[in-house]
């Protein structure tokens, strides 16, 4: 259930990101990014969250920080997948 909620939230966050990335790009580039993001969501949802209780409450991240971290993790994983499959040349091509 937690994974489904996380995937839904990530999808809602990613829609505007995907639109921004794909503006001005060919449909094949858009498809490449979309597939990488879908795989990144799957990869991240299969990771087990850390269960450490070593932080005191004042050191726990707030909701905005957690959302920003998830977004960053997703973008990092998407980038990793794109480079692994298409080589580093994909980054300037997608940047326009």
One Martini backbone bead per residue (centre of mass of N, CA, C, O) as a GRO file, in nm:
protein
   96
    1UNK     BB    1   0.058   0.062  -0.022
    2UNK     BB    2   0.302   0.255   0.002
    3UNK     BB    3   0.398   0.214  -0.291
    4UNK     BB    4   0.148   0.326  -0.432
    5UNK     BB    5   0.162   0.607  -0.310
    6UNK     BB    6   0.444   0.674  -0.409
    7UNK     BB    7   0.388   0.635  -0.714
    8UNK     BB    8   0.169   0.850  -0.734
    9UNK     BB    9   0.338   1.090  -0.638
   10UNK     BB   10   0.564   1.061  -0.847
   11UNK     BB   11   0.386   1.093  -1.094
   12UNK     BB   12   0.284   1.381  -1.025
   13UNK     BB   13   0.571   1.502  -1.029
   14UNK     BB   14   0.665   1.396  -1.326
   15UNK     BB   15   0.488   1.524  -1.536
   16UNK     BB   16   0.622   1.808  -1.553
   17UNK     BB   17   0.907   1.704  -1.604
   18UNK     BB   18   0.851   1.552  -1.866
   19UNK     BB   19   0.752   1.796  -2.022
   20UNK     BB   20   1.011   1.965  -1.999
   21UNK     BB   21   1.206   1.760  -2.128
   22UNK     BB   22   1.023   1.715  -2.405
   23UNK     BB   23   1.051   1.984  -2.508
   24UNK     BB   24   1.143   1.977  -2.843
   25UNK     BB   25   1.125   1.679  -2.875
   26UNK     BB   26   1.111   1.390  -2.988
   27UNK     BB   27   0.919   1.113  -2.963
   28UNK     BB   28   1.162   0.925  -2.904
   29UNK     BB   29   1.276   1.085  -2.666
   30UNK     BB   30   1.023   1.078  -2.495
   31UNK     BB   31   1.011   0.769  -2.477
   32UNK     BB   32   1.283   0.726  -2.341
   33UNK     BB   33   1.217   0.886  -2.083
   34UNK     BB   34   0.961   0.741  -1.999
   35UNK     BB   35   1.085   0.457  -1.966
   36UNK     BB   36   1.299   0.535  -1.756
   37UNK     BB   37   1.096   0.636  -1.542
   38UNK     BB   38   0.940   0.378  -1.505
   39UNK     BB   39   1.186   0.209  -1.414
   40UNK     BB   40   1.265   0.387  -1.175
   41UNK     BB   41   1.008   0.343  -1.012
   42UNK     BB   42   1.045   0.043  -0.981
   43UNK     BB   43   1.323   0.042  -0.850
   44UNK     BB   44   1.246   0.223  -0.601
   45UNK     BB   45   1.004   0.042  -0.498
   46UNK     BB   46   1.211  -0.211  -0.436
   47UNK     BB   47   1.326  -0.062  -0.219
   48UNK     BB   48   1.438  -0.048   0.100
   49UNK     BB   49   1.385   0.121   0.363
   50UNK     BB   50   1.512   0.271   0.610
   51UNK     BB   51   1.531   0.153   0.979
   52UNK     BB   52   1.654   0.376   1.134
   53UNK     BB   53   1.665   0.506   1.495
   54UNK     BB   54   1.922   0.715   1.540
   55UNK     BB   55   1.735   0.956   1.519
   56UNK     BB   56   1.619   1.230   1.621
   57UNK     BB   57   1.344   1.419   1.577
   58UNK     BB   58   1.505   1.686   1.488
   59UNK     BB   59   1.637   1.504   1.231
   60UNK     BB   60   1.388   1.485   1.079
   61UNK     BB   61   1.229   1.494   0.797
   62UNK     BB   62   1.026   1.663   0.618
   63UNK     BB   63   0.801   1.651   0.369
   64UNK     BB   64   0.961   1.828   0.165
   65UNK     BB   65   1.229   1.673   0.190
   66UNK     BB   66   1.124   1.398   0.104
   67UNK     BB   67   1.019   1.483  -0.175
   68UNK     BB   68   1.291   1.589  -0.281
   69UNK     BB   69   1.442   1.322  -0.253
   70UNK     BB   70   1.264   1.151  -0.440
   71UNK     BB   71   1.305   1.323  -0.688
   72UNK     BB   72   1.613   1.291  -0.695
   73UNK     BB   73   1.618   0.983  -0.713
   74UNK     BB   74   1.461   0.966  -0.978
   75UNK     BB   75   1.651   1.136  -1.155
   76UNK     BB   76   1.901   0.964  -1.104
   77UNK     BB   77   1.789   0.693  -1.209
   78UNK     BB   78   1.712   0.790  -1.488
   79UNK     BB   79   1.996   0.877  -1.572
   80UNK     BB   80   2.131   0.605  -1.534
   81UNK     BB   81   1.957   0.453  -1.743
   82UNK     BB   82   2.017   0.627  -1.990
   83UNK     BB   83   2.327   0.584  -1.988
   84UNK     BB   84   2.331   0.274  -1.992
   85UNK     BB   85   2.168   0.255  -2.273
   86UNK     BB   86   2.281   0.542  -2.446
   87UNK     BB   87   2.474   0.705  -2.314
   88UNK     BB   88   2.608   1.020  -2.259
   89UNK     BB   89   2.488   1.151  -2.529
   90UNK     BB   90   2.188   1.188  -2.429
   91UNK     BB   91   2.199   1.450  -2.265
   92UNK     BB   92   2.243   1.671  -2.487
   93UNK     BB   93   2.006   1.579  -2.663
   94UNK     BB   94   1.782   1.642  -2.439
   95UNK     BB   95   1.870   1.947  -2.386
   96UNK     BB   96   1.912   2.083  -2.689
   0.00000   0.00000   0.00000
